[in-house]
Amino acid sequence: MNYNYAFNTLSLILKYIALVILIPCICALIYKEYSACIPFIGSSIIAYLFSMFLRGKEEKDEENFNNINKSETLAVVLLSWFSFSILAAVPFLYFGLNPIDALFEAVSGVTTTGATVLTDFSIYPKTMFFWRSFSQWLGGMGILVLFIAILPKFAIAGRQMFFAESPGASSTESKLTPRIRQTAAVLWGIYFVLTLIEIAVLIYLGMPFFDSVCNSLSSLSGGGFSPAQNSIMDYGQSKFFWVIGIFMFLSGMNFALQYKIYIKRNFLALFKDDEFKLYFMVVLFFTLSIAITLTTHHIYEWKKAFESAFFQVVSIITTTGFASVDYNQWNLRAKLLLFLLMFCGASIGSASGGLKLLRIVFIFKYLKRQISKIFHPNGVYPVKINKIIIHEDVVKQMISFVIFYYTIFALSAVSLIFIEQDVVVGLTSAISTLGNVGPAFGELDPMGSFSNLTVLSKIVCIFNMLIGRLELIPFLALLHPDFWILKKRNNLHKNK
């Protein structure tokens, strides 16, 4: 790996992080919370100084960024998310959180997890709540996509980074435009417009302006941070539940598919996409199953049961983590169904975390192929998704990914159970943080907090959130010795 390439690229990214972190100051000025500007200005200065420190002598050579290889790309992905998480924690330190809690809240934000250590929302300024939601909005589509959209310097490297953050987007079907920065701009355009629409609808329906902005930023990003102490339940009206539920559903759709629908007007694409069909059917099945369970156990009447079931199913499968009711009060069967959804995630190329449904589609098709081979060993049974044959190398990668995912879950779950001496807390917090879901069960439900976990447990959860958001690959790369090999700088392009 060439560290000069990686550090020069990270230096450029930190410059833009320095600008982004200043945006909450606008909120502070609007609500006259002038002192709340201090931590964001401080964090911005820190980001800029580190940017200058990392800048190499050849920073102005734009072609250097085109020569960055896979190892360097993965290093930049890791360092960017770590750097942004640490910088995002600075404001939380200023507002009174201890270092571990501040880092936990920041990582939960930028990874769009939505798990919180806050217990009393009344003691914090609006600016802090805006920052929580805004950091999730940035993380929802991948902070690097934003930089790629505005930095044509990245070119090929940018394409690699984008695919490292959004696996599956590299297929021919998902290339929206010839150049990655144009692709990123299109995706962010859809993301931005949907956010504005949700804000406008919520304001029209009577939700306060500030709450509409924060909840929209968190729901489109699949994040789950709300300025309300008890999540969306505090707003207490069905109209808000349905609007936010619908936009959460959209956040869980592949944005490349949404591009085909909104821009290309190809509405039939919905019915041809294997993953969307599974996504829709899973949401429908679990909604009806939970609604029937809640009704038959006399927890709610049918209308309330269906509404609550739909909201919570969409919230969990999109890994948003909002709550319209305290589902910890539901019966065991209903909670078990929600727990199963934590292992799913929504679509690849969406804002959600988790394993992703496309991989689940693949696993079932792969198992079907293996069963067929038992009866017809010499038969050829290619695995197809959306009528595209999946190459055997990709098949092996997908299987490896799933194995690694559940291995990390098992290890973190055992660790958390051992530390906390609580099976429910250990199991559900492990999959909730690894899948970037947010709330879990027991004392970690949507009305609760992760504040009572031990420091060691919080550290495990922090790593889970980062590993889950980055889709394991950059972290697994750290385990390979080739990742750490220092290479001489290639100057072939300098003289062109």
C-alpha positions in Angstrom: 0.0 0.0 0.0 1.2 3.5 -0.8 0.6 5.6 2.2 1.2 8.9 0.4 -1.7 8.2 -1.9 -4.0 7.3 1.0 -3.0 10.3 3.2 -3.3 12.7 0.3 -6.8 11.5 -0.5 -7.7 11.6 3.2 -6.4 15.1 3.4 -8.7 16.2 0.7 -11.7 14.5 2.3 -10.9 16.1 5.7 -11.1 19.5 4.1 -14.7 18.9 3.1 -15.5 17.3 6.4 -14.3 20.6 8.0 -16.9 22.5 5.9 -19.7 20.0 6.6 -19.3 20.2 10.4 -20.0 23.9 10.3 -23.5 23.5 9.0 -25.1 23.0 12.5 -23.9 26.5 13.3 -26.8 27.7 11.1 -29.2 25.9 13.4 -27.5 27.4 16.4 -27.9 30.9 14.9 -31.5 30.4 14.0 -32.5 29.3 17.5 -30.1 31.7 19.2 -28.0 29.0 20.8 -24.8 31.0 20.0 -22.6 29.0 22.4 -23.5 25.8 20.6 -21.4 27.0 17.6 -18.2 26.6 19.6 -17.8 22.8 19.4 -18.6 22.7 15.7 -16.1 25.5 14.9 -13.5 23.7 17.0 -14.1 20.4 15.3 -13.9 22.0 11.9 -10.6 23.6 12.8 -9.2 20.3 14.0 -10.3 18.6 10.7 -8.7 21.3 8.7 -5.4 21.2 10.6 -5.2 17.4 10.2 -5.9 17.9 6.5 -2.9 20.2 6.3 -0.8 17.8 8.3 -1.6 14.9 6.0 -1.2 16.8 2.8 1.8 15.6 0.7 4.1 17.6 -1.5 2.4 16.3 -4.6 -1.2 17.1 -3.6 -1.7 19.3 -6.6 -0.9 16.4 -9.0 -4.5 15.5 -9.8 -3.6 12.3 -11.6 -2.2 10.8 -8.4 -5.8 10.3 -7.3 -6.6 8.2 -10.4 -3.7 5.8 -9.6 -4.9 4.8 -6.2 -5.3 1.0 -5.9 -7.7 -1.2 -4.0 -5.6 -1.4 -0.8 -5.3 2.4 -0.6 -9.0 2.8 -1.4 -9.9 0.5 1.5 -7.5 2.4 3.7 -9.2 5.7 2.8 -12.6 4.3 3.4 -11.6 3.1 6.9 -9.7 6.3 7.8 -12.5 8.5 6.5 -15.1 6.9 8.6 -12.9 6.7 11.7 -11.9 10.4 11.3 -15.5 11.5 10.7 -16.7 9.6 13.8 -14.0 11.1 16.0 -14.7 14.6 14.7 -18.4 14.1 15.1 -17.9 13.2 18.8 -16.3 16.5 19.7 -19.7 18.4 19.9 -21.1 15.6 22.2 -18.1 16.1 24.5 -18.9 19.8 24.7 -22.5 19.0 25.5 -21.5 17.0 28.6 -21.1 13.4 27.4 -18.0 11.4 28.6 -15.5 10.4 25.9 -16.9 6.8 25.4 -20.5 8.0 25.3 -19.6 10.8 23.0 -17.9 8.4 20.6 -20.8 5.9 20.9 -23.3 8.6 20.0 -21.2 9.9 17.1 -20.5 6.5 15.6 -24.2 5.6 16.0 -25.0 8.8 14.0 -22.5 8.5 11.1 -23.2 4.8 10.7 -27.0 5.5 10.8 -27.5 3.0 13.6 -29.6 5.2 15.9 -28.7 3.6 19.2 -28.4 6.3 21.9 -26.8 6.8 25.3 -29.0 9.8 26.0 -31.5 9.5 28.9 -32.9 13.1 29.4 -33.5 15.0 26.2 -34.7 18.1 27.9 -31.2 19.2 29.0 -29.7 19.5 25.5 -30.0 22.3 22.9 -31.7 21.9 19.5 -28.4 22.3 17.7 -27.2 19.0 19.2 -30.4 17.1 18.1 -30.0 18.6 14.6 -26.4 17.4 14.5 -27.5 13.9 15.5 -29.9 13.7 12.6 -27.7 15.5 10.1 -24.8 13.2 10.8 -27.1 10.3 10.0 -28.3 11.9 6.8 -24.7 12.3 5.7 -24.0 8.7 6.6 -27.1 7.3 4.9 -25.8 7.2 1.4 -22.1 7.1 2.4 -20.2 10.3 3.2 -17.7 9.4 0.5 -20.3 9.5 -2.2 -20.8 13.2 -1.4 -17.1 13.9 -1.9 -17.0 11.9 -5.1 -20.0 13.8 -6.5 -18.1 17.1 -6.1 -14.5 16.0 -6.6 -13.8 14.8 -10.2 -10.2 14.3 -9.1 -11.2 10.9 -7.7 -12.2 9.3 -11.1 -11.4 5.6 -11.0 -10.5 5.7 -7.3 -13.9 7.3 -6.7 -15.6 4.4 -8.4 -13.8 2.0 -6.1 -14.7 3.9 -3.0 -18.3 4.2 -4.0 -18.6 0.4 -4.5 -16.8 -0.2 -1.3 -19.5 1.7 0.5 -22.4 0.5 -1.7 -21.8 -3.1 -2.7 -23.9 -4.3 -5.6 -23.9 -0.9 -7.3 -21.1 -1.9 -9.6 -23.2 -4.3 -11.7 -24.0 -3.2 -15.2 -27.6 -2.8 -14.4 -26.8 -0.3 -11.6 -24.5 2.0 -13.6 -26.8 5.0 -13.9 -24.4 7.3 -15.7 -21.0 6.7 -17.3 -19.0 8.5 -14.7 -19.1 7.8 -11.0 -19.3 11.4 -9.9 -22.4 11.8 -12.1 -23.8 8.6 -10.6 -23.2 9.9 -7.1 -24.8 13.3 -8.0 -27.9 11.5 -9.3 -28.3 9.4 -6.2 -27.8 12.3 -3.9 -30.3 14.3 -6.0 -32.9 11.7 -5.4 -32.0 11.4 -1.8 -32.1 15.2 -1.3 -35.4 15.7 -3.1 -37.1 12.9 -1.1 -35.9 14.5 2.1 -37.3 17.9 1.1 -40.7 16.3 0.2 -40.9 14.5 3.5 -40.1 17.7 5.4 -42.8 19.6 3.5 -45.4 16.9 4.0 -44.7 16.6 7.8 -44.9 20.4 8.2 -48.2 20.5 6.2 -49.6 17.9 8.5 -48.8 19.9 11.5 -45.5 18.6 12.9 -43.2 21.4 14.2 -40.6 22.7 11.6 -37.6 21.6 13.6 -39.0 18.1 14.3 -40.0 17.7 10.7 -36.4 18.5 9.6 -34.8 16.2 12.1 -37.2 13.3 11.6 -36.9 13.5 7.9 -33.1 13.5 7.9 -33.2 10.5 10.2 -35.9 8.5 8.3 -34.5 8.9 4.8 -31.1 7.9 6.0 -32.3 4.8 7.8 -30.9 6.4 11.0 -33.6 6.6 13.7 -32.4 9.6 15.8 -35.4 11.8 16.8 -35.5 15.0 18.8 -38.4 13.4 20.8 -37.5 11.5 23.9 -39.8 8.5 23.0 -39.1 8.5 19.3 -42.1 9.0 16.9 -44.5 7.7 19.5 -44.4 11.1 21.2 -46.2 12.7 18.2 -49.1 10.4 18.8 -50.9 10.8 15.5 -51.5 8.2 12.8 -50.9 10.6 9.9 -47.2 11.1 11.1 -46.7 7.4 11.5 -47.9 6.6 7.9 -45.9 9.4 6.3 -42.7 8.5 8.1 -43.3 4.8 7.5 -43.7 5.3 3.7 -40.5 7.4 3.5 -38.7 4.8 5.6 -39.9 2.2 3.1 -38.4 4.3 0.3 -35.1 4.6 2.1 -34.9 0.8 2.1 -35.3 0.6 -1.7 -32.3 0.4 -4.0 -31.7 4.0 -5.1 -30.5 2.8 -8.5 -34.0 1.2 -8.9 -35.6 4.5 -7.8 -33.6 6.3 -10.4 -35.2 4.1 -13.1 -38.6 4.8 -11.7 -38.4 8.6 -11.1 -36.1 9.7 -13.9 -36.4 7.0 -16.6 -40.1 6.5 -15.9 -39.6 2.7 -16.1 -42.3 1.7 -13.6 -42.1 -1.9 -14.8 -38.6 -2.1 -13.2 -40.3 -2.7 -9.8 -41.9 -5.9 -11.0 -38.7 -7.2 -12.6 -36.4 -6.6 -9.7 -36.0 -9.8 -7.6 -34.8 -7.9 -4.5 -37.7 -5.4 -4.5 -40.3 -8.1 -4.9 -38.8 -9.9 -1.9 -38.6 -6.6 0.0 -42.3 -5.9 -0.6 -43.4 -9.5 0.3 -41.3 -9.6 3.5 -42.8 -6.3 4.7 -46.3 -7.4 3.8 -45.9 -10.9 5.4 -44.4 -9.7 8.6 -46.9 -6.8 8.9 -49.8 -9.1 8.5 -48.3 -11.7 10.8 -47.6 -9.3 13.6 -50.9 -7.5 13.2 -52.8 -10.8 13.5 -50.7 -11.7 16.5 -51.4 -8.4 18.2 -55.1 -8.6 17.5 -55.6 -12.2 18.6 -53.9 -11.5 21.8 -56.1 -8.4 22.4 -53.2 -6.0 22.5 -54.7 -3.7 19.9 -57.8 -3.5 17.7 -57.2 -4.4 14.1 -56.6 -0.9 12.7 -54.1 0.0 15.4 -52.4 -3.4 15.2 -51.9 -3.1 11.4 -50.6 0.5 11.7 -48.2 -0.4 14.5 -47.1 -3.5 12.8 -46.4 -1.8 9.5 -44.4 1.0 11.1 -42.2 -1.3 13.2 -41.7 -3.8 10.4 -40.5 -1.1 8.0 -38.5 0.6 10.8 -36.6 -2.6 11.6 -36.1 -4.0 8.1 -34.7 -0.6 6.9 -32.6 -0.5 10.1 -34.0 2.9 10.9 -35.0 2.1 14.5 -37.9 4.6 14.9 -40.8 3.5 17.1 -44.5 4.5 17.1 -45.2 2.2 20.1 -43.2 0.6 22.8 -42.9 -2.8 21.1 -41.2 -4.2 24.2 -44.7 -4.5 25.7 -45.8 -6.8 22.8 -46.3 -10.5 23.3 -43.3 -12.9 22.7 -44.4 -14.0 19.2 -44.6 -10.5 17.9 -41.2 -9.5 19.4 -39.7 -12.7 17.9 -40.9 -11.7 14.4 -39.2 -8.3 14.9 -36.1 -9.9 16.1 -35.9 -12.1 12.9 -36.2 -8.9 10.8 -33.0 -7.6 12.4 -31.1 -10.2 10.5 -32.4 -9.0 7.1 -31.8 -5.4 6.2 -33.5 -3.9 3.2 -32.0 -3.5 -0.3 -28.5 -3.2 -1.6 -27.9 0.3 -2.8 -30.3 1.7 -0.2 -29.6 3.7 3.0 -30.3 0.7 5.2 -27.7 -1.5 7.0 -27.8 -5.2 7.7 -27.1 -8.2 5.6 -29.3 -7.0 2.8 -32.1 -8.9 1.1 -30.2 -9.5 -2.1 -27.8 -11.7 -0.3 -30.7 -13.6 1.3 -32.1 -14.1 -2.2 -28.7 -15.4 -3.3 -28.4 -17.8 -0.4 -31.8 -19.4 -1.1 -31.0 -19.7 -4.8 -27.6 -21.2 -4.0 -29.1 -23.7 -1.6 -31.7 -24.6 -4.3 -28.8 -25.2 -6.7 -27.0 -27.4 -4.3 -30.1 -29.5 -3.7 -30.5 -30.0 -7.4 -26.9 -31.1 -7.7 -27.6 -33.9 -5.2 -30.0 -35.5 -7.8 -28.1 -34.4 -10.9 -24.4 -34.1 -10.1 -23.4 -33.3 -13.6 -26.1 -30.7 -14.2 -25.3 -27.0 -14.7 -27.3 -24.8 -12.5 -26.2 -21.2 -12.6 -27.4 -18.8 -9.9 -29.3 -15.9 -11.4 -30.5 -12.6 -9.9 -32.6 -10.4 -12.1 -31.9 -12.8 -14.9 -28.2 -12.1 -14.7 -25.9 -15.1 -14.1 -23.8 -14.7 -11.0 -20.1 -15.5 -11.7 -18.6 -18.3 -9.6 -16.1 -15.9 -8.1 -18.9 -13.7 -6.9 -20.8 -16.7 -5.5 -17.8 -17.5 -3.4 -17.4 -13.9 -2.2 -21.1 -13.8 -1.3 -20.9 -17.0 0.7 -17.8 -15.8 2.5 -19.5 -12.5 3.3 -22.4 -14.2 4.9 -20.1 -16.6 6.9 -18.1 -13.6 8.1 -21.2 -11.6 9.0 -22.6 -14.3 11.2 -19.2 -15.1 12.7 -18.8 -11.5 13.8 -22.4 -11.6 15.2 -21.7 -14.8 17.1 -18.5 -13.5 18.6 -19.9 -10.1 19.6 -23.1 -11.7 21.0 -21.1 -14.1 23.2 -18.8 -11.3 24.3 -21.8 -9.0 25.2 -23.7 -11.8 27.0 -20.5 -12.6 29.0 -19.9 -9.0 29.9 -23.5 -8.0 30.6 -24.7 -11.3 32.0 -27.9 -10.9 30.1 -28.8 -13.1 27.1 -31.5 -10.9 25.7 -29.4 -7.7 25.9 -26.3 -9.5 24.5 -28.1 -11.2 21.6 -30.2 -8.2 20.5 -27.6 -5.5 21.0 -25.1 -7.5 18.9 -27.4 -7.9 15.9 -28.8 -4.4 16.4 -25.4 -2.7 16.3 -23.9 -5.0 13.6 -27.0 -4.5 11.4 -27.2 -0.7 12.3 -30.7 -1.2 13.5 -30.4 0.9 16.7 -32.8 -0.1 19.4 -32.9 -3.7 20.7 -34.9 -5.4 23.4 -35.1 -5.3 27.2 -33.6 -2.2 28.6 -32.3 -1.3 25.1 -35.8 -0.9 23.5 -36.7 2.3 21.6 -37.8 4.0 24.9 -34.6 2.9 26.7 -30.9 3.7 26.3 -27.5 2.0 25.9 -26.2 4.2 28.7 -26.3 1.4 31.3 -24.0 -0.9 29.3 -20.4 -1.2 30.6 -17.6 0.7 28.9 -16.3 -2.6 27.4 -19.8 -3.4 25.9 -20.0 0.0 24.4 -16.7 -0.5 22.7 -17.8 -3.8 21.3 -21.0 -2.1 20.0 -18.9 0.8 18.5 -16.8 -1.7 16.5 -20.0 -3.6 15.5 -21.6 -0.4 14.1 -18.5 0.6 12.1 -18.0 -3.0 10.8 -21.7 -3.3 9.8 -21.9 0.1 8.1 -18.7 -0.6 6.0 -20.0 -4.0 4.9 -17.1 -5.9 6.6 -14.8 -5.7 3.6 -12.4 -2.9 4.7 -12.1 -4.4 8.1 -11.4 -7.9 6.7 -8.7 -6.4 4.5 -6.8 -5.4 7.6 -6.2 -9.0 8.3 -4.4 -9.6 5.1 -0.6 -9.0 5.2 -0.5 -7.5 1.7 -2.6 -4.6 3.0 0.3 -3.4 5.1 3.1 -3.7 2.5 4.6 -0.4 1.8 5.1 0.3 -1.9 7.1 2.9 -3.7 5.3 5.8 -5.3 4.5 5.2 -8.9 5.5 8.2 -11.0 4.6 6.9 -14.4 1.9 9.4 -14.9 3.8 12.4 -13.6 5.7 12.9 -16.9 2.6 12.5 -19.1 
